[in-house]
């Protein structure tokens, strides 16, 4: 299969390239070679590569940055997504568009299902949902894959930040938010799930691709340090209100994977299992 990966130099894009090496013919659309904000660049790439499928990872994912520059967020999260969706429809390519848990308000306990109404509270969530709507409106042959709390080889990610802080001062105390709940998810787990979706061209619509199980940032950090033997670092819980950010963070961003099960697709792995595999590969001497 000929697969075009937008944002292919990012954390998920790099994992997908490694995951599909030798199995598919992959091309990358990313800066500086390709600027998707220029429709001519995107069209030229589609003309040249003629993809069978497109995995659209390119986005502005800096949540606070989106809040301070909403115009750029709209361009990168909604504008280029519409461009890619229209080109997929025109060239007959299947579109797998990556989205986020931030399309939900995140103020109610429990897991959100694929069919729950969106209610984004941040510019990031609003512009990503606008991108989802562009996909639905412009490209009938699509899958929207929502992910959350993502980490992967090389980062950048929350896990890499915590490891850097621990290594800078192994006897320090870290205060980590303990009232935000979600599904930590590895890029490798997402790649496996996208594989399963690519193998089912009959499937359309929105799927949640986060790992199973719910935890908090504080509990996740403690597990990370346990797995990497950073026993000298003390992790203390704190509240979201103690660390105010420009964009509000959801207290509950866990996602239900009911649609995977309903369509006979493989389940996502437990987050603890995915984390242990990732740590063993990323920090093998820990």
N, C-alpha and C positions, 0 to 999 in steps of 0.2 A: 504494500500500500504506500502511496505517496502522501506523506503527512507534513503539513506546514505548521510550525509552532511559532506563534507570535510571542514576543517577550521571551524568546528561547535562551537568552543569556541570564535570565533570572533563576531563582532557586528551583522552582518547579520545572521550568523549561530545561534546565541542565539535567535534572533527574530523568525527564522524559527522553531526552536525546541519548543518555546512557542506557536507559531501559530498552529503547527500541533499536539500538545499534545492531546492525546485521539482520534485523527482522523486517524493518521497513526503510524506505527511502525518505529521509527527513530533511527538511530545509528550515532555516531559522529566519524570522523577520524581527530584527532588533536594530537599535541604534549602534553605530552611526550608519551602517550600510543601508538600512531601510527605515524611513521615517513615515510611520503610518498616519501621521497627521496630514501628510500630503497625499491626497487620494491617488495621484499619479504613481507614486512609489508602490502603493499596495497593488494597484491594477497591473503594473508592469511585472511584479513578482508573481501574481496569479497567472498572467499570460505566459511567463517563462516556465514556471514550475508545474502548473496544471495539477493542483493537489486533489486527491480523492477525499481527504479529510483535513480540517483545520482545527487545531487546539488553540483557542484564543486565551493566552495567559497574560498578554500585555495589559497593564493597568497602572494607575497611580494608587499605590497601596499604603502610602504614608497617611494614616488616618488624620493626624493633626495637621499635616500639610494640606490635605484636602479642605479642612475647615478654614484655613487661612487663605487659600487660593481656589475658591469654588469654580471659577471660570476654567482654570486648567484641569481641575478634576472632571468637569463636565466634558471637556474635549477628550481627555484620555480614557475616561471610564464609560462614557456614553457615545461620544462622537466617533471615535475610531472603531468602537464595537459595531455601530451601525454600518460603517464603511465595510468592515470585514463581513458582516452578515449579508449585506447586499451583494458583495462579490462572491460569497459562497453560493448564494442562490443563482447568480448569473452563470457561474462556472460549474454548477452541479456538484459542489463539494459538501460533504456533511460537516456541520459545525458543532464542535464541543466547546462551549464557552464557560470559562471559569468564573464563578461568582462567590458570594460571601455570606456568612451568618449575619453580617451587619444590615442586611435588608429587613431584619426583624427588629422590633423595639428592644427586646431583651430585658423586659421588666417583669416578666411572669415566670414563675418556676416551671420546670418541666422542659421536655424536648419539643422543638418546633418541627412540624411535619412539612413535607413538600407543598401541601395544599393550604397551609395556614396563610392568612393574608399578610402581606408585607406592610411594615410600618416603620421605615428607617428614620432614625433620629439624628443621624450625622450626614454631613455632605458626602462623605465616602459612601455610606449606605444608600443615600438617595441617588447618587450618580451611578453606582453599580446596579441599582434596580432599574434605572432608566436604560442602562445597557441591556439588562435582561429583556425589557419590553421591546427594545429595538430588535433583538434576536427573534423574539416571538413574532414580531410583525413583519420582518423582512426575510426570514429564512425558515421555511417550513421543516426542512430536514435538519433539526437541531437537537442538541442536548445541553441543558444548563446544569453545570455541576457546581454545587455550593460546597465550599470547604471552609475551614476555620482553624485557628491556633496552629498554623502550619510551621513545620521545621523540616530541614533537609540538609544534605551534605554541603558543607561550605558556608551555610547561612546566607544572608543574615537572618537570625531568628532570636526569639526570646531565650532559647536554650543556650545559644552561643554567647549572648550577653551575660547570662548568669555565670557561665563558665569563665568568661573573661574577668568578671568581678571577683569570683572566688580565687582565681589564680593570681590576681594582682595583690590580694591580701588574704591569705588562707586562714587568718585568725580573726577575720572581721565578722560583724553581724549584718545580715541583709534583712531588710524589711520588705516583704512581698505581699501583694494584695491577696486576700483570702475570701473575698465576698463576690468574686466573679467566677462563674461556673461554665465549663465548656468541654469540648472534646479535643485534646491534643492530637495532632494528626501529622503523620510523616508523609513526605513527598513520595516515598516508595509505595506506601499504601494507596495513595491517590493514583499513581501510575498503574498499579495492578487493577484498580477499579475502572480506569479509563480503558485499559485493555479489554476488560469484559464488556464494556459498552461498545467499543469499536467492533467487537465480534457479534453484536446484535444490531444490525442495521435497521431492524424493525422498530426499535425503541425510539421514542421521541419524548420531549418534555423535560421536567426538572427532577434532578436526583441529588440527594445529599450524600457526600463522600467523605465524611469525617469518621475517625476511628470510634469504636464502641466504648462506652463508659464515660462517666463525668467526673471531673476533678476541678480543683482551683489552681490558680497560678502558684500559690504558696505550697500546696501539696505536690504539685508537679516539680517545683524546685527542690523540695526535699528528696523526692525520688531520684532526680537527676544527680544530686550530690551523693546519695547512697550508692548509686550505680557507678559513679566515678571516684568513689572513695575520698570525697572532699569532706571528711568528718570534722575538720577543724572549723568549718564555716557554720555559724548559727543562723538559722532562718526563722525570723519572727513574723507572725501574721500582722497585717494592717488592713485598713478599710480603703475602699476606693476614694472616699472623701478626704482621706489624709494625703492623697497624691492627686490633686485636681489636674485635669488635662484639658486642652482647648476643646477636644471632641469628647462627649460623654461615652463611657464604656458600658457595654451591656452587662448586666448582672447575671443573666441567664442566656447563653448563646449555644447551648447544646442542641444538636440536630438529630431528629429521628431518621432512621434509614429504612422506613417502612416500604418505600417504593422499590428498593433493591430486592427485598424479600418477596414482594408481590410479583416481581417479574422473574423470579428464579435466578437472580444474580448472586455471586458469592458475597458473603457478609464481609463487612469491614473488620479488621482485626481489633482486638482490645487495645486500648491506648497503652497499657502497661507493656504488652508484648511488643508493639511497634517501637516504643521508646527503648526497650532493652536491646533490640536488634540494632537500632540506630546508634546508640551509645557505644556498643561493641565495635561498630565499624568506624565511627567518627573519632572516638578517643580510645583506641585499642590498648594503650599503655596505662589507662586510668586505673 
